């Protein structure tokens, strides 16, 4: 009963003023993608600099040396992108409707298509359906594709994400693409973008002052770690709420779409995600009549097991 009351109280805040966000945001209050707190309602950087020619006397790297630091994108297809958009949840989960997620899905569809991906959107998927979709995708032939992307939009908790009927470990969905299970994506980037809460902590923010690789024998065949070449871009750090505006979409996904539209075909993926971090951290702040939820901040979290630089241009 207490959980139902908390949910009702939360939904009543939907009429409060909006967060301070991008220009043109609709007048609706922010909410979070998380299970209500049971006890109380309130509770890296891949640093590698690419050498660039600064003068006519600077020699460019041989193509084979450049390719050893960059993923090969010269395939017939960029790759498949699956968007799972969970908006409505069964009553037993205690999860509310995720207003604003359809805008995220629509913008992401357009954005990833512009990058060359073959995009499919699946709405309101149960845990079993999410597993089915990703298992099926992992069993497809990706030999003519450069990479794979998956976007999960849902409620969540630490290491868990909600289907419409229950929770499931995120690893149960991503592990289908391990190197020993999805051979046609071996040594290719597998990208997962996850919009969901990872706990119930709130970020108050704080006022600011304003190796070289040796040559290898061509015939040498090394083992590839099965967990290599994954990238996980989470909307927030472990333990924290993730914010979403019912009118204009989630902070993280809207920032991601904006940066990809501006720089998706020119910057390396970690440069892109660093700019997304910057935009979410500096351009967004919650605003609500509830003082416990007002003026809160958010910082996305990137976990990279990529072994090369990734550019979406060929």
N, C-alpha and C positions, 0 to 999 in steps of 0.2 A: 504494500500500500504506500509505503514511504517513497518507493521508486516511482510509482505512478504520480504522486504529488510533485516530486521533483521535476518530472517530465513536463507536467502541466505548467508549473511555475516557469520553466525554461521557455516553453512555447509562448507564454504570455509576454515574454520580453521581445518577441518578434516585431513588435510595433515601436521599439525604441530606436533612437537615431542611429545612423550607420557609422562604420568605422572610418577613420581617415585613410582613404585609399587612393587609387588611381582616379583621375578626373572622370566624371560622368557616371560614377558608381550610383546604383539605385539606393533610395532611402529605406534601407532595411538593415536590421541589426545583425551582427555576426553571431555565429554559433560554432560549436565544436563537433568534430567527428569522433565521439567517444561514448563509452558506456557511462551513465551517471555514477558518480562516486557513491559507494554504498554507505559509508560511515557519515559522510557530510557532503553536501553538494559541491563545496569548493575544496578542494584539496590542492694526408689529407690531400688536403689538396694535392692532387697528382702534380708535383712540382718539377716540371721538366721544360726547360726553355728551348724553343726551336731556334736553331741558328738561322739568321736571315742575312741576306747579302746587303750590306750597308754601303758598299762602294763597288765600282766596276772592277776593282782588283781582287775582290773576294770571290773565291771559287765556290761553286755550288757542290753539294754532296752528290756523289754518284747515285743513280736511281736505286741500285740495290741496297745502298746504305740507308737512303731515305726510307725505303719500304720496310726496313728492319725496325723502324721506330713508329711506323704508321700502319693502321689496318688497311688492307687492300679493299677498296670500294669499287673496283672495276669488275663488277658482276652484272649479269643481266638485270637483276632486281636489287633495289636497296634492301628490301626485306618486308616481312609481315609485321604489322602492329595490331595488337589486340587491345581494345579498350573495354574493360568491365565496369559498367556504371550502375552501382547499386544505390537506389534512391528509397525504395519502400521495403520495410522489414516486417516480418511476422511479429505479432503482438508479444509472443513468448520471449523474444530477444530483449524487450525493453528499449529498443532503439526507435528513435523518431525518424520522420521523413527528412531526407537530406535535400532540402530546398537549395537550389543553386547549382546542383551537380549536373543538370542537363546542359547548362551553359558551358560548364567545363568540358563535357563530352563533345559538344558541338564545336567548340573552339579547338580542342585537341584533334578532332577528326580533320578539320581544315588544315591545321598546322602541320601534322605529320604527313598528310597527303602532299602538301607543298614540298616536303623534304624528299618525296619520292616513295614513301611507304605505301603498301597495300593495307588499308585500314579497315577493320571490322569492329563494330560496336555491339556489345551485348548488354542488355538492360536487365536489372533485377535478377541476378543469378544466385541460386542456392550454392552452398559449399560444394555439393556434388557436381553441379553444373560447372562451376569454376574449375574444378579438377578435371572434368571431362574436356573442357575447352582447351586447357593448357596441355594436357596429356596428348590430345589429338594434334595440337600444333607442333609439339615436340617430335611426333612420329612422322611428320611430313618431311618431304625432301627439300632441304634448304641449300642444296649444292650450288644453285644459281643465284643465291641471295648473299648480300654482304653482311647482314646482321639481323637481329630480331629485337622487337620492342613490345613491352606489355605495360599497360597503364591500369592501375587498380584504384577505383574511386569508391570509398566505402567508409563505414565506421571501423574503429579498430582499437586494439590495446597493444601493449608491448609484445612484439613478435607475432601478433595475431591480427587477422582481418575478418570482417563479417561478410558472410553470405546473407541472403535474405532470411535464412532459417537458423543460423548458428555461427560460431566462430571456427576458424581454421588456421593453423600455423602458416605463416607466409612461406616458410621453407617447403611446406608440402606442395606449394604451387610452383615455386621456382626450381625445385630440384629436378624436375623433369628435363631441364635443359643442361644439366651437368654434362661434362665432356664424355663421360662413359655411358650416357643415356641418349644423347642427341648428337650423333656422330657428324651429321652434316652441318652442324654449327660449331664444331670443334675449331678452336683458334679464331672464332668470330665473336664480336661483341654481342652480349645478351643484356639488354637494357630494361630495367624495371623502375617505373615511376609510380610512387605510392602516396596517395592522398588519404590519410587516415590518422586518427589520434594514436599515440603510443603511450598513453598514461593520462593522469589527471592533474599534473603539475601545471602551474601558470607562470609565464615569464613576465615579471614586472618591468624588465628593462632597467637600464641605468643611464643616467645623463653622462654623455661623453664631452670631453674638452673639444670639443670639436676635433750513372757512371759509364763512362764509356764502356761499350761492350766489345770485347775482342772478337776478331774474326773467327768464324767457325768453319770447320770442314763441311762442305756441302753434303757429304754423305753421312754426316753425324745426325742421328735421329734421337732427339731428347724426349723424355716423357713430358706431358702437359698435365699440370694439376687439374683434377676434375672440377674444381671450384674456380678455375681461372676464367678470365674474360667476362666476368659479370660486373654490372654496375647497378647499384641500388640508390635511387634518389628519393629520399623520404621527405615528406612535407614538414616534418619536425624532428627534433632530437628525441632520444629515448626518454620516456617518462612524462612527456608533455602533451598537452592538448594541441590540436591542429585546427586553425580557424577557417571558417567558410562564411561568405556573405550570401544569404538567400537570394539576393538580387543580382549580384555580379560574379558569383562563383567563388571558389576557394582561392586564398591568397597565393598559395604555391603554384597551382596549375595556371592561374592567370598570369603570374610572373613568368612561368616557364614558356607559355605561348608567346608572350610579348617578346622575350629575348630570342626565342627561336625564329620568330618572324623577322627580327632585326638582323640577327647574326648567325642563324642556323646553318648557312652554307659558307660561312667564312671562318668562324672560330672553332677551336678544338672543344670537345664536349666538356672538359673540366673548366675551360674558360667560360663556356656558356653557363654551366651550373654555378660557378662562382658569382657570375653576374646576377643569376636568379637569387642566390643567397643574399646578395647585396640589396636587391630590390625589395625582397620580402622584409629584410631586417630594417630598412630605412624608410620605406614608403608606406608601410602598413602598421596600424595600431587600432585595437578594438575600442569601440565607444558604445556604451550601454548605460541604462539607468541603474543597473546593479553595480554598486561600487566595488564589489569583489571581482567583477569581470571587466571593469573599465580600464582603459589605457594599457592593455596587455600587448606583448610583443611575441614574435615567433621567428625562429631561425631554422631553415631546412637543414638536412643532414645528408651528405653524400658518402656512400661506402663503395669504394672502387677496388675491384680486382682485375681491372683492365691491364693488359700487358703492353699496349701500344697506344699511341695517340689516335683519336677518332675524329675524322672530318667527314661530314655528310656529302660534300661535293666529291665528284669522281676525279 
